Amino acid sequence: MFPVPAPIASVEARVTESAIELTWPVPAATAVGELVTTISSYKIYRSETHPAEAGALRRIFYRASWKLIPRCLLHLKTNTFRDASMVFDHTYVYLVRSVIQVRRQTNWNRLTLSQ
């Protein structure tokens, strides 16, 4: 079984003239409460929605009336993101997911044949 990070508790957004800046706390535990030692990366998704839907999205993300389907913008190593491709008068929804990379080791068996 692979560990799954606990959901990110909150995402703070700051709008500037040139970008939307997001920050969030680094998850300290897995979904079952085990200690997380390293977050490998964060996936940032963005979509656009109707302004009237924005408040409801906080409660019912999967029932939204999307203008565009959420898509992954990029993978980050840090817990901050700066979206300089935003356009004023558009309503964006961001989803931040943390990723724990699990490396699987393969145990090799050696077979020696001799005649």
C-alpha positions in Angstrom: 0.0 0.0 0.0 1.3 3.4 -0.9 1.0 6.5 1.4 -1.4 9.3 0.3 -0.8 12.8 1.6 -3.6 14.4 3.7 -5.5 17.0 1.8 -4.0 20.4 1.8 -5.9 22.3 4.5 -6.0 25.8 2.9 -4.7 27.7 -0.1 -4.1 31.4 0.2 -4.4 33.6 -2.9 -3.1 37.0 -3.5 -4.0 39.0 -6.7 -1.5 41.4 -8.0 -1.5 43.5 -11.2 0.6 40.8 -13.0 -0.4 37.5 -11.4 -2.3 35.4 -8.9 0.0 34.1 -6.2 -0.9 30.9 -4.3 0.7 29.6 -1.1 -0.3 26.6 1.1 1.0 24.7 4.1 3.1 21.6 3.5 1.1 18.5 4.6 2.7 16.9 7.6 0.8 13.6 7.6 -0.7 11.1 5.3 -4.5 10.6 4.9 -4.3 8.0 7.8 -2.2 10.2 10.1 1.3 8.8 9.5 4.1 11.3 9.4 5.2 12.5 5.9 8.9 13.0 5.6 9.0 14.4 2.1 6.5 15.7 -0.4 7.9 15.0 -3.9 5.9 17.6 -5.7 2.6 19.5 -6.0 0.3 19.4 -9.0 -1.5 22.6 -9.8 -4.8 22.4 -11.6 -6.7 25.4 -12.9 -10.1 25.9 -14.5 -12.5 28.7 -15.3 -16.0 28.8 -14.0 -19.0 31.1 -14.0 -18.8 33.8 -11.3 -22.0 32.7 -9.7 -20.6 29.1 -9.2 -17.4 30.2 -7.4 -18.8 30.1 -3.8 -20.5 26.8 -4.3 -17.3 25.2 -5.5 -15.9 25.4 -2.0 -18.5 22.9 -1.0 -19.3 20.8 -4.1 -16.3 20.7 -6.4 -17.4 17.8 -8.6 -20.9 19.4 -9.3 -19.5 22.6 -10.8 -20.6 24.0 -14.2 -17.2 24.4 -15.7 -16.4 26.7 -18.6 -13.2 24.6 -19.0 -12.4 21.2 -17.5 -9.7 21.5 -14.8 -6.3 20.8 -16.3 -2.9 20.3 -14.7 -0.8 23.4 -15.3 2.5 22.0 -13.9 4.3 20.1 -11.2 6.2 22.1 -8.6 8.7 21.3 -5.9 7.7 24.2 -3.7 4.5 25.2 -1.9 4.0 28.4 -3.9 2.7 29.1 -7.3 2.6 32.3 -9.4 0.0 32.3 -12.3 1.1 35.1 -14.6 -1.2 33.8 -17.4 -4.4 35.0 -15.6 -6.8 37.5 -17.2 -8.8 40.0 -15.2 -12.6 39.6 -15.2 -12.2 35.8 -15.4 -13.2 33.5 -12.5 -10.6 30.8 -11.8 -10.6 27.8 -9.6 -7.4 26.2 -8.5 -6.8 22.7 -7.1 -3.5 21.9 -5.4 -2.6 18.3 -4.9 0.5 17.0 -3.0 2.4 14.0 -4.3 4.6 11.5 -2.4 6.9 9.7 -4.7 7.3 6.1 -3.8 10.2 4.3 -5.4 9.8 0.6 -5.8 12.8 -1.6 -5.6 12.9 -4.8 -7.6 14.7 -7.7 -6.0 16.7 -9.4 -8.7 17.2 -13.1 -8.5 20.4 -14.4 -10.0 20.3 -17.8 -11.8 23.5 -19.5 -12.7 23.4 -22.5 -15.0 26.3 -24.8 -15.5 26.8 -28.0 -17.4 
